[in-house]
Amino acid sequence: MDKIEGSVLRSPADVRGFADFDGPLYYSPTAFIDHADDPNTLPLAGGRRGFSALEIIRRRDGGGAESMILPLLALEGWVQNSGRVAEINDVLHRLTTARPAFGGLDMTGSHIMGIVNVTPDSFSDGGDHAAPAQAIAHARDLAGQGATILDIGGESTRPGAEPVREEDEIARVVPVIEAMVADGHCVSVDTRHAGVMQAAIAAGVDIINDVTALEGDEQSMEIVAQSGKPVVLMHMQGEPGTMQHNPHYDCAVLDVYDYLLDRIESCERAGISRHRICVDPGLGFGKTLSHNLELLSRLAIFQGLGCPVLLGASRKSFIGKIDPAATPKERIGGSLAAAITGWRQGAQILRVHDVRETAQAMAVAAALSAV
């Protein structure tokens, strides 16, 4: 069992069992609404989305986890009994405090990151924009559709992908980065290679987006630390060539949380402050369908790390496992459902292929939540 089982709390003893637990506890906001006019909610990461309950999670011996949900109105009494006053105060501070600007963008709302793959072999649009001129035109189109960040990548990290030489990756991404920077857009580079990061920084990139959380190249941590650039740390089990070969977790949500916390602390020791970090749980990177759904359903737990949260679910294979007949480009319905799920849980950045459709879905969801 590698998932979280919700507890049915039938008596005060059930609640005391969590209060008396001497191991680590994890806290995931839930019961989300627009908090602006509701005194019984707390703001999620300083935004308009709010939460009115906490899911409190503990690991089980032998794998998996169990949880209980406490309304905020009942939280104070439980905290006093648990002796975790300082811990809960710290958690609530991280969950509710507005994030500093990231890449020059206000993080109190959600931004759309438009995917620009300058590759011949990406899983859903490989070859569509493989030449720099095509990629530049596509990036400008995505910006016009509502993307506030343009994520430029020159190497496919789909399952089974072959690595790309750094010089080839640089030749693919740098002309696109330079053109988008000249246009005045916020630009990120999607790379796991230190040499590509260095070239992108010289080209004026705003954000480093690394699927290996700065572990894929021994020089990348130092380069990012010295650059002063913000960085997205993503979780991936294994590496692209083998990551989907029977991935296993004791509890996917908690294991990914612990990994990202460890990487944040490693970055801080290297001189990369937390306000320069965004976290991405890495849907589809070394995860089964069950793992992906667990992570998506509890995405807000990662707000407890005190960093902006990026969700990349667009067109991914877990959608295809639910609807096997759909090709990657036919997964837009599933992509929008995942994006709105992330938006409801306060995700600050939604990384997508279909920018116009995502922007429209977010606008409708926001209008409905304000009624």
Stockholm file with secondary structure:
# STOCKHOLM 1.0

chainA/1-371         MDKIEGSVLRSPADVRGFADFDGPLYYSPTAFIDHADDPNTLPLAGGRRGFSALEIIRRRDGGGAESMILPLLALEGWVQNSGRVAEINDVLHRLTTARPAFGGLDMTGSHIMGIVNVTPDSFSDGGDHAAPAQAIAHARDLAGQGATILDIGGESTRPGAEPVREEDEIARVVPVIEAMVADGHCVSVDTRHAGVMQAAIAAGVDIINDVTALEGDEQSMEIVAQSGKPVVLMHMQGEPGTMQHNPHYDCAVLDVYDYLLDRIESCERAGISRHRICVDPGLGFGKTLSHNLELLSRLAIFQGLGCPVLLGASRKSFIGKIDPAATPKERIGGSLAAAITGWRQGAQILRVHDVRETAQAMAVAAALSAV
#=GR chainA/1-371 SS CCSEEECCCCSHHHHHHHHTCCSCEEEEEEEEEECTTCTTCEESTTSSEEEEEEEEEEECTTSCEEEEEEEHHHHHHHHHHHTCHHHHHHHHHHHHSCCCCBTTBCCSSCEEEEEEECCSCCTTTTTTTCSHHHHHHHHHHHHHHTCSEEEEESSCCSTTCCCCCHHHHHHHHHHHHHHHHHHTCEEEEECSCHHHHHHHHHTTCSEEEETTTTCSSTTHHHHHHHHTCCEEEECCSSCTTTTTSSCCCSSHHHHHHHHHHHHHHHHHHTTCCGGGEEEECCTTSSCCHHHHHHHHHTGGGGGGGTSCBEECCTTCHHHHHHSTTCCGGGCHHHHHHHHHHHHHTTCSEEEESCHHHHHHHHHHHHHHHTC
#=GC SS_cons         CCSEEECCCCSHHHHHHHHTCCSCEEEEEEEEEECTTCTTCEESTTSSEEEEEEEEEEECTTSCEEEEEEEHHHHHHHHHHHTCHHHHHHHHHHHHSCCCCBTTBCCSSCEEEEEEECCSCCTTTTTTTCSHHHHHHHHHHHHHHTCSEEEEESSCCSTTCCCCCHHHHHHHHHHHHHHHHHHTCEEEEECSCHHHHHHHHHTTCSEEEETTTTCSSTTHHHHHHHHTCCEEEECCSSCTTTTTSSCCCSSHHHHHHHHHHHHHHHHHHTTCCGGGEEEECCTTSSCCHHHHHHHHHTGGGGGGGTSCBEECCTTCHHHHHHSTTCCGGGCHHHHHHHHHHHHHTTCSEEEESCHHHHHHHHHHHHHHHTC
//
